[in-house]
Amino acid sequence: MKEIYLDNSATTRVCESAAKKALELMTNIYGNPSSLHSKGLEAQHETDNARRIIADSLGAKPGEIYFTSGGTEANNTAVFGAAHALKRRGNRIVTTAIEHSSVFEAMQQLEKEGFEVVYLNPDSSGCVRPEDIRAAINKDTILVSIMAVNNELGSIQPIQSVYRAIAVAGAPALFHVDAVQAYMKMPMIPKKLGIDLLSVSGHKIHAPKGVGALYVRKGARILPLHFGGMQEQKLRPGTEAAPLICAMGQAVSCFDKNESVRIKELNLYFRQRLSEIEGIVFNSDEKCLPYIINLSLPGLRSETLLHFLAERNIFVSSGSACAKGHKSHVLEAMGYDALRADSALRISFSDENSSEDADIIVNNLKIAVSTLARR
């Protein structure tokens, strides 16, 4: 039975060239990049090259790229690092109610530390309103953290509105963007958007799990979360995971820049086929990033549908993998009732998916609708 993998927003299959690069760094160029002998310098050269590749993909300088263990650490470093660095200049932080848990839960912790956090709710399309962003930012705002693309819905947030709002308010705020779902799938040039801090992750773009990066604009000051070495300019000390870093660089260099055009066509085909299913409701509108479709089949529980599809070698999700089946705070913020929220499925694409996958999942969902017991 053919495997249909449609959970690419949770993780992607590692591409062959990235896997080969990781193996090369583990078995051949295996020195510690911080060692001063030739074996270490060889590894340092490879990690420097990966840093340049990722910097180029963001229109940044290599010195503005800091490697992390993934998107969660990049987000935590940005949020806590900025808040603690600027706490003498203000107390207000602006974010959204639909952030990834690595930002959302970090904000809850900052509230416990005494910071005032404003959570902006989305409209019916899953986007926060530019006017709400402008109204929330004042002269005491020290951090604005808004994701580029929501990881459950695919809704594209109006991040281009933030830089101007900070300037008009005269706020000392740093602007952070979680670009984990957007990276390499839509234009993300921090300098053009007025972004000070930007997080990306490797395993969403066919690199291994366990590696990500944080862009920090030159001149922007944040405090480190960890201590104990000179690596990553002391912002993220510890021996560099050279195999993972270099594999991420390889995945970025091999990423098809025209992929998004084909994914958009694939998204349209999926929507057309999915529309044939009785009772289906789309939670992602057509303006969302085409890599994600979130839908509901009210009356059928997500968990039941996931197991039904997995038995047929079809793999999707009910939302963020980090939630591990817990109720989605994103759908709750959207104001969806329990029947709709509890039946949500997220279908997410990569370049490995095809229209044949759409035909197979639609046929199986039709069977599920006609055979599974409803709540």
C-alpha positions as CSV (number, residue, x, y, z in Angstrom):
1,M,0.0,0.0,0.0
2,K,1.4,3.4,-1.0
3,E,2.4,5.7,1.8
4,I,0.7,9.1,1.6
5,Y,2.5,11.6,3.8
6,L,0.7,14.9,4.3
7,D,2.1,16.1,7.6
8,N,4.9,18.2,6.2
9,S,4.2,21.1,8.6
10,A,5.1,18.8,11.4
11,T,8.3,17.5,9.7
12,T,9.6,16.7,6.3
13,R,11.5,13.7,5.0
14,V,15.3,14.6,4.9
15,C,16.4,15.1,1.3
16,E,19.1,12.7,0.1
17,S,21.7,15.4,-0.4
18,A,21.2,16.8,3.1
19,A,21.4,13.3,4.6
20,K,24.7,12.7,2.6
21,K,26.1,16.0,3.9
22,A,25.3,15.0,7.5
23,L,26.9,11.6,7.1
24,E,30.0,13.3,5.6
25,L,30.3,15.6,8.6
26,M,29.8,12.7,11.0
27,T,32.3,10.2,9.4
28,N,34.8,12.2,7.5
29,I,34.9,15.9,8.4
30,Y,34.2,15.0,12.0
31,G,36.4,17.5,13.9
32,N,35.1,19.9,16.5
33,P,34.6,23.3,14.6
34,S,36.2,25.1,17.6
35,S,39.4,23.0,17.5
36,L,42.4,24.8,16.1
37,H,44.0,21.9,14.3
38,S,43.4,21.1,10.6
39,K,40.5,18.6,11.3
40,G,38.7,21.3,13.3
41,L,39.4,24.0,10.8
42,E,38.0,21.8,8.1
43,A,34.7,21.4,10.0
44,Q,34.7,25.2,10.7
45,H,35.0,25.9,7.0
46,E,31.9,23.7,6.4
47,T,29.8,25.3,9.1
48,D,30.9,28.8,7.9
49,N,29.7,27.8,4.4
50,A,26.3,26.7,5.8
51,R,26.0,30.0,7.7
52,R,26.6,31.9,4.4
53,I,24.0,29.9,2.6
54,I,21.3,30.5,5.2
55,A,22.3,34.2,5.5
56,D,22.0,34.6,1.7
57,S,18.6,33.0,1.8
58,L,17.4,35.8,4.2
59,G,19.3,38.6,2.5
60,A,21.4,38.8,5.7
61,K,25.1,38.8,6.7
62,P,26.7,35.6,8.0
63,G,27.4,37.3,11.3
64,E,23.7,37.8,11.8
65,I,22.9,34.1,11.8
66,Y,23.1,32.1,15.0
67,F,22.5,28.3,14.9
68,T,20.2,26.7,17.5
69,S,18.7,23.3,18.1
70,G,15.5,24.2,16.2
71,G,12.6,26.7,15.9
72,T,11.6,26.3,19.6
73,E,15.0,27.3,20.9
74,A,15.3,30.1,18.3
75,N,11.9,31.5,19.4
76,N,12.7,31.2,23.1
77,T,16.0,32.9,22.6
78,A,14.4,35.8,20.8
79,V,11.5,36.3,23.1
80,F,13.2,35.9,26.5
81,G,16.5,37.5,25.2
82,A,14.7,40.6,23.9
83,A,12.3,41.0,26.9
84,H,15.1,40.7,29.5
85,A,17.5,43.0,27.5
86,L,14.9,45.8,27.3
87,K,12.9,45.4,30.5
88,R,14.3,48.8,31.8
89,R,12.8,50.6,28.9
90,G,9.2,49.3,29.2
91,N,7.0,46.4,30.2
92,R,4.6,45.8,27.3
93,I,4.9,43.0,24.9
94,V,2.5,42.5,21.9
95,T,1.9,39.1,20.3
96,T,-1.1,37.1,19.0
97,A,-3.4,34.5,20.4
98,I,-2.4,32.0,17.7
99,E,1.3,31.8,18.0
100,H,3.2,28.5,18.1
101,S,3.5,27.1,21.6
102,S,7.2,28.0,21.8
103,V,6.2,31.6,21.7
104,F,2.8,31.4,23.3
105,E,4.0,29.5,26.4
106,A,7.1,31.8,26.6
107,M,4.8,34.8,26.8
108,Q,2.8,33.1,29.6
109,Q,6.1,32.7,31.5
110,L,6.9,36.4,30.9
111,E,3.5,37.3,32.4
112,K,4.5,35.4,35.5
113,E,7.7,37.5,35.6
114,G,5.6,40.7,35.6
115,F,5.5,41.7,32.0
116,E,2.3,42.9,30.4
117,V,1.5,40.8,27.4
118,V,-1.2,41.7,24.9
119,Y,-2.6,38.8,22.8
120,L,-4.2,39.9,19.6
121,N,-7.1,37.7,18.3
122,P,-7.5,36.8,14.7
123,D,-10.3,37.7,12.4
124,S,-12.4,35.0,10.6
125,S,-9.6,34.3,8.1
126,G,-7.1,33.6,10.9
127,C,-5.2,36.8,10.5
128,V,-4.7,39.6,13.1
129,R,-5.9,43.0,11.9
130,P,-3.3,45.7,11.1
131,E,-5.4,48.2,13.0
132,D,-5.3,46.0,16.1
133,I,-1.5,45.8,15.8
134,R,-1.3,49.6,15.6
135,A,-3.6,50.1,18.6
136,A,-1.7,47.6,20.8
137,I,1.8,49.1,20.4
138,N,2.6,52.1,22.6
139,K,5.7,53.8,23.8
140,D,6.2,51.2,26.6
141,T,6.3,48.3,24.1
142,I,9.6,46.5,24.2
143,L,8.8,43.5,22.0
144,V,6.4,42.6,19.2
145,S,6.4,38.9,18.3
146,I,4.1,37.9,15.4
147,M,4.5,34.7,13.3
148,A,4.7,35.0,9.5
149,V,2.5,32.0,8.8
150,N,0.3,30.2,11.3
151,N,1.4,26.6,11.7
152,E,-2.2,25.2,11.9
153,L,-4.1,27.3,9.5
154,G,-1.5,28.6,7.1
155,S,-2.9,32.1,7.5
156,I,-0.3,34.8,6.5
157,Q,0.0,37.5,9.1
158,P,0.4,41.2,8.3
159,I,3.9,41.5,9.6
160,Q,4.6,44.3,7.1
161,S,2.4,46.5,9.3
162,V,4.5,46.1,12.5
163,Y,7.7,48.1,11.7
164,R,5.7,51.3,10.9
165,A,3.5,50.8,14.0
166,I,6.6,50.6,16.2
167,A,8.0,53.8,14.6
168,V,4.8,55.8,14.9
169,A,4.4,54.8,18.6
170,G,8.0,55.8,19.3
171,A,8.5,52.4,21.0
172,P,11.9,50.9,21.8
173,A,10.5,47.5,20.7
174,L,12.4,44.8,18.9
175,F,10.3,43.0,16.3
176,H,10.5,39.2,16.3
177,V,9.0,36.9,13.6
178,D,8.6,33.1,13.9
179,A,9.2,32.3,10.2
180,V,9.4,28.5,10.7
181,Q,6.4,27.7,8.4
182,A,7.2,30.5,6.0
183,Y,11.0,30.0,5.4
184,M,11.8,29.1,1.8
185,K,8.1,29.0,0.9
186,M,7.5,32.8,0.6
187,P,9.8,35.8,0.5
188,M,11.4,36.5,3.9
189,I,14.0,39.3,3.8
190,P,14.2,40.7,7.4
191,K,15.8,44.0,6.4
192,K,13.0,44.8,3.9
193,L,10.3,44.1,6.5
194,G,12.0,45.9,9.5
195,I,12.4,42.6,11.3
196,D,15.0,42.5,14.1
197,L,14.8,38.8,15.1
198,L,13.7,35.9,12.9
199,S,13.4,32.2,13.7
200,V,13.7,29.3,11.2
201,S,13.9,25.5,11.5
202,G,15.7,22.9,9.4
203,H,13.3,20.0,9.6
204,K,10.4,21.9,7.8
205,I,12.6,22.2,4.7
206,H,14.0,18.6,4.3
207,A,16.9,19.1,6.7
208,P,17.3,16.9,9.8
209,K,15.5,17.5,13.1
210,G,17.5,19.3,15.8
211,V,18.8,22.3,13.9
212,G,17.5,25.8,13.3
213,A,18.7,29.3,13.2
214,L,18.0,32.8,14.6
215,Y,18.6,35.9,12.6
216,V,19.6,38.8,14.8
217,R,19.9,42.2,13.1
218,K,23.3,43.8,13.5
219,G,23.0,46.2,16.3
220,A,20.0,44.5,18.0
221,R,20.9,43.4,21.5
222,I,19.4,40.4,23.2
223,L,20.6,38.4,26.2
224,P,21.6,34.7,26.0
225,L,19.7,31.9,27.7
226,H,22.8,29.6,28.0
227,F,26.3,30.1,29.2
228,G,29.5,28.2,28.9
229,G,31.5,28.8,25.7
230,M,32.5,31.2,22.9
231,Q,30.4,29.5,20.1
232,E,27.8,31.5,18.2
233,Q,29.3,34.7,19.6
234,K,28.3,33.6,23.1
235,L,24.6,33.9,22.3
236,R,24.2,30.1,22.0
237,P,27.3,28.5,23.5
238,G,28.1,24.8,23.2
239,T,29.8,22.6,20.6
240,E,28.2,23.3,17.2
241,A,26.1,20.4,15.8
242,A,28.2,20.6,12.6
243,P,26.5,17.6,10.8
244,L,23.0,19.1,11.3
245,I,24.1,22.6,10.5
246,C,25.7,21.6,7.3
247,A,22.8,19.4,6.3
248,M,20.5,22.4,6.8
249,G,22.7,24.5,4.6
250,Q,22.6,21.7,2.0
251,A,18.8,21.5,2.1
252,V,18.5,25.3,1.7
253,S,20.9,25.3,-1.3
254,C,18.9,22.5,-3.0
255,F,15.4,23.9,-2.2
256,D,13.5,24.5,-5.5
257,K,12.7,28.2,-5.6
258,N,9.8,27.4,-8.0
259,E,8.2,24.8,-5.7
260,S,5.6,27.2,-4.4
261,V,4.0,27.6,-7.8
262,R,3.4,23.9,-8.1
263,I,2.2,23.7,-4.5
264,K,-0.3,26.4,-5.2
265,E,-1.7,24.3,-8.1
266,L,-1.7,21.2,-5.9
267,N,-3.6,23.1,-3.2
268,L,-6.3,24.1,-5.6
269,Y,-6.7,20.5,-6.8
270,F,-6.9,19.2,-3.3
271,R,-9.6,21.8,-2.4
272,Q,-11.6,20.9,-5.5
273,R,-11.5,17.2,-4.6
274,L,-12.1,17.7,-0.9
275,S,-15.2,19.8,-1.7
276,E,-16.8,16.6,-2.9
277,I,-17.0,15.3,0.7
278,E,-20.3,15.8,2.4
279,G,-20.2,18.2,5.4
280,I,-16.6,19.3,5.0
281,V,-15.7,22.8,6.2
282,F,-12.5,24.6,5.4
283,N,-10.8,26.4,8.3
284,S,-8.0,27.7,6.0
285,D,-9.2,30.2,3.4
286,E,-7.8,30.5,-0.1
287,K,-5.5,33.4,0.9
288,C,-3.5,31.1,3.3
289,L,-0.1,29.8,2.4
290,P,-0.8,27.0,-0.1
291,Y,1.3,24.5,1.8
292,I,-1.4,24.0,4.5
293,I,-5.1,23.1,4.3
294,N,-7.0,22.9,7.6
295,L,-10.5,21.4,7.4
296,S,-13.2,20.0,9.7
297,L,-15.7,17.2,9.4
298,P,-18.0,18.2,12.2
299,G,-19.3,15.2,14.2
300,L,-16.2,13.0,13.5
301,R,-13.4,13.3,16.0
302,S,-9.9,14.2,14.7
303,E,-8.4,11.3,16.6
304,T,-10.8,8.8,15.1
305,L,-10.1,10.2,11.6
306,L,-6.3,10.1,12.1
307,H,-6.3,6.5,13.1
308,F,-8.7,5.6,10.3
309,L,-6.4,7.2,7.8
310,A,-3.2,5.9,9.3
311,E,-4.5,2.3,9.0
312,R,-4.6,3.1,5.3
313,N,-1.1,4.4,5.3
314,I,-2.2,8.0,5.0
315,F,-0.6,10.5,7.5
316,V,-2.1,13.9,8.4
317,S,-2.4,15.7,11.7
318,S,-5.0,17.4,13.8
319,G,-2.9,20.5,14.4
320,S,0.5,21.4,15.7
321,A,2.6,18.3,16.5
322,C,3.9,20.1,19.6
323,A,0.4,20.0,21.1
324,K,0.4,16.2,21.0
325,G,-3.4,15.9,20.6
326,H,-4.3,18.6,23.1
327,K,-7.1,21.1,22.3
328,S,-5.9,23.7,19.7
329,H,-5.6,27.2,21.2
330,V,-5.5,28.5,17.6
331,L,-9.0,27.1,16.7
332,E,-10.2,28.3,20.1
333,A,-9.0,31.8,19.4
334,M,-10.8,31.6,16.1
335,G,-14.1,31.1,18.0
336,Y,-14.9,27.7,16.5
337,D,-17.4,25.5,18.4
338,A,-16.4,22.2,19.9
339,L,-17.8,20.1,17.0
340,R,-15.8,22.0,14.4
341,A,-12.6,22.3,16.5
342,D,-12.6,18.6,17.6
343,S,-12.9,17.4,14.1
344,A,-10.1,19.4,12.5
345,L,-7.4,17.9,10.3
346,R,-4.3,19.6,8.9
347,I,-3.1,18.6,5.5
348,S,0.4,20.0,4.7
349,F,2.4,19.6,1.5
350,S,5.9,19.2,0.3
351,D,7.4,18.7,-3.2
352,E,6.9,15.0,-2.7
353,N,3.1,15.2,-2.9
354,S,1.0,14.9,-6.0
355,S,-2.6,15.0,-7.3
356,E,-2.8,11.3,-6.9
357,D,-2.4,11.8,-3.1
358,A,-5.5,14.0,-3.2
359,D,-7.5,11.4,-5.0
360,I,-6.5,8.7,-2.5
361,I,-7.2,10.8,0.7
362,V,-10.6,12.0,-0.7
363,N,-11.7,8.5,-1.5
364,N,-10.8,7.4,2.0
365,L,-12.4,10.4,3.7
366,K,-15.6,9.7,1.8
367,I,-15.5,6.1,3.3
368,A,-14.9,7.6,6.7
369,V,-17.9,9.9,6.5
370,S,-20.2,7.1,5.5
371,T,-19.0,4.5,7.9
372,L,-17.7,6.1,11.1
373,A,-20.0,6.8,14.0
374,R,-20.6,10.5,14.7
375,R,-20.6,12.2,18.1
